[in-house]
Amino acid sequence: MQQKFESEILQTRIEVQDQTMQSIAAELHDNVGQLLSLTTLTLNSVNLNDGEKAKKKIDNSLALVNKSIKELRELAKLLHGEQLVENGIGHAIDQEINWLSKAGKYELEVNNQLIDLQITSPDKDLIILRLLQEIINNIIKHAHAKHIQINAYLEKNILHLKVAEDGIGFDPVEMKSKKSGMGLNSIYKRMEMINGKLVLNSAPEEGTSLTIEIPYP
């Protein structure tokens, strides 16, 4: 059982890192790449014979470069080993929500009370982060949602994480019976591994809510 647990932790770590790299790649392409392209366009349009307009365009270009540097520094923070969870599960959840927010596709309502959590459980934190990544990926790929609500808090040594959205919903019984059903089997398996409880509520055209309860630390 210990070997199985360690194997699952290793697999989870690889998946978290892979998801992080995908997020970084998308951010480089969609955000930093656009900022630098806009900088190039602005500088190429500078007419040195018109000093006043040239100064404005150069100032705008400097602002774009500074913004690009800031974005790259944020991305660089994610490339240092286990930094995703070493600052605590609250910060890891916050980082995932930031990625989701940058997509600009959803109205987000967030209540993350784990930011200042003083206790940690690295293995559990890694699994919780991966669970959240899978849930968010499912929403992006399948839900067609407009509004997402995320609540995270600790109460009586139980960590609660709830994600609800107003998408198209589905039949949980039918979906759970499918081996590839939106990653639900993987989610259930990992919940069992850390003695967690998972409550899933969904129905066609009525959205989906998923609540995770995990003994913590």
N, C-alpha and C positions, 0 to 999 in steps of 0.2 A: 504493500500500500504506500509506503514511503517513497519507493522508486517511482510508482505511478504518479504520486503527487509532485515529485521533483520534475518528472518528465512533462507534466501538464504545466507547471510553472515556467519551464524553459520554453515550451510551445507558446504560452501566453506572452512571455517576454518578446519572443521573435515577432509575434503578431502585432504587439503594441509598437515595436520599433518600425515594422513595415508600414503600419497605418500612419505613424509619425512622418516617415519619409515621404509617403504619398501626399500628406498634408503640406509638407515643406515644398515638394515639387510643384503642387498646385499654386501655392502662395508665390513662389518664385515666378511662375509663368503668368499668373493672373494679376498679381499686384506689383511686385518689384519690377518685373519685365515691362509692364505698362508704364510705370513711373519713369524708367530709364528711356523707353521709347519716346515718351512725351518730352523728356529732357533733350533728347537728340533733335526732335522736330523743332523745339523752341530755339535751340542754339543755331540750327541751320537757317532759321528765318531771321537771324539778327542782321540788321543793316547798320554797319558802323558809320555810315554817313548821316544817320539820324540818331544822334547821341542820346536823346531823351528816351525814345522807344527802345533803343538798344540796351540802355541801363535797366529798364523795366523787365525786358526779356531775360537778361542775365541774372537779375535778382530772382525772377521766377524759377529759373533753371537751378540756381543755388538752393532754393527752397525745396525743389523736387529731389535734388541730390541728397540733401540732409534727411528728407523723409525716407528715401531709399536706404540710407545708412541705418536709420533707426529700425526700419523693418528687418534688415539683414541681421542686426544685433539681436532682435527678438528671436529670429529663426535660429541663430547660432546657439542660443541658450538650450535649444532642444537637442543639440548634437552632442551633449556631454553625458554619455552613459545613461545612468538611471535618474537623471535630473527630473524626469517627468513625475516620478513619485517620491523622490528624496525630500522634497519640500512639503510632503503631506498630500493626502488624497484630496483635500479641499482645493489646493492649488492645481492639481492635475485635472480635476473636474472643471475648474475655472478656465484652464487652457483649452480644453475641448469645447467649452461653450464659446470661447473667443473665436475658434476656428469656425464654428457654426454661424456665429454672428456675422463674420466677414462675408459669408455667402450672400447676405442681404436678401434672402428669399423668405425668411420667416419672421413672424412677430414672436419675440421671446419674452417669457415671463420667468425669471430666475430667482430662487431663494436658496442660496448656497451658504449654509451656516457652518460649513466645515473648514472654512478658510483659516480660522485661528485655532483649529484643533491641535492640542498639545501632544496627543498620543498618536502613534503610528503603528502600522502592521504591514511592512513592505510587501510580503507575499499577497496578503489580502488586498492591499491597495492596488497592486498590479492587476489582479483579477477584476476588481471593481472597475478600474479604468477601462479594461478591455471590454467588460460588459457594457459600459456606457458607450464605447466606440461602436460596438455591434448594434446597439439600440439606435444610435444616431444614424448609422449607415442604413439601417432598415427604413428609417423615416425618410431619408433622402431618396432612396431607391424606389420605395414602394408606396409610401403613405399619401403622397399628394396633399400634404398638410399645409396650412397657412399659419397656424398658431401652435407653439410648443411651450409647454410649462415644465420646468425642472425644479424639483425640491430635494434638498439634501440636508440631513441633520442627524445628530446623535442624541438618543434618548434612552436612558437606563441601559447603557452598554449595548444598545442595538443601533447599528447604522442604517438609516432609512434613505433610499434613493427612489424618487418617483419621477417618471417621465410620462407626460400625457400630451396627446396631439389630436387635432380635429380632422384627421385625414379620412380616407375611404374605409378604413377598418377591414376586418376579415373575421372568419369563423375560426376561433382558436382551436377547437377540437379537430377540425379538418386540417388546419395548418400543422398542428403538432404531430399528426399521423404521417406527414410527409418528411422523409429523412432530411431533405434540404430546405425545409420550411423556414426561410428567412433567418436561419441561424438559431432558431429557438432551441433545437436539441443541444447545441453547444452551450447556450445560455443556461439551460436546465442542468446540464452536466457539471458546469463550473459552480453553479449554486450549491449543488449537492456536495461538491468537494470541500466547500468552506462552511458547511452546515447552515446555509442560507435558506431563506424562504422567498419564493417568487409568486406574486399575484398578478395575473394577466387578465385584463378585461377589454374585450373588443367585440364589435359586431359590424356587419357591412353597413357602410354609410354613417356610422356613429363614432368614428375615431377609435383610438386605442390608448389605454393607460397601462403602465407596467410599474409595479412597485416591488422593490428589492429590500429585504430586511436581513441583515447580517450581524451575528454576534461580533462585537468589536471592543477591544483590539483582538 
